[in-house]
Amino acid sequence: MKTIATIFFIFFIGTAAQAQNNTTDVKVETIEMGIVTETAKELNLETKTEVARLYKFKNARVTKALSFTTKRNKAKMA
């Protein structure tokens, strides 16, 4: 009974897949655009005040990131 139901299901899915009409062609509309040869330069004369962080030690963030330890770094006694 299970095999008959499986064969019927496969036959039904195959027939339904072949019955679909996929003959519609999709056409894409193209847009023609020209090439811009001149560019305008804008000068921004505003000065912005930015704050820089000052660390006491050189490469403090890098040394902190590299000096991490995990639980498995500890030595085990045999």
Backbone hydrogen bonds, N-H to C=O, Kabsch-Sander energy under -0.5 kcal/mol:
donor,donor_aa,acceptor,acceptor_aa,energy
5,A,1,M,-2.1
6,T,2,K,-2.0
7,I,3,T,-2.5
8,F,4,I,-2.4
9,F,5,A,-2.2
10,I,6,T,-2.5
11,F,7,I,-2.5
12,F,8,F,-2.4
13,I,9,F,-2.4
14,G,10,I,-2.4
15,T,11,F,-2.2
16,A,12,F,-2.2
17,A,13,I,-1.9
18,Q,14,G,-1.7
19,A,15,T,-1.3
20,Q,17,A,-0.6
22,N,20,Q,-0.7
27,K,25,D,-0.6
33,M,31,I,-0.5
37,T,35,I,-0.6
44,N,42,E,-0.5
45,L,43,L,-0.7
50,E,48,K,-0.7
55,Y,53,R,-0.6
60,A,57,F,-1.0
63,T,59,N,-2.5
64,K,60,A,-2.0
65,A,61,R,-1.8
66,L,62,V,-2.0
67,S,63,T,-1.1
68,F,65,A,-0.7
73,N,70,T,-1.0
74,K,71,K,-0.8
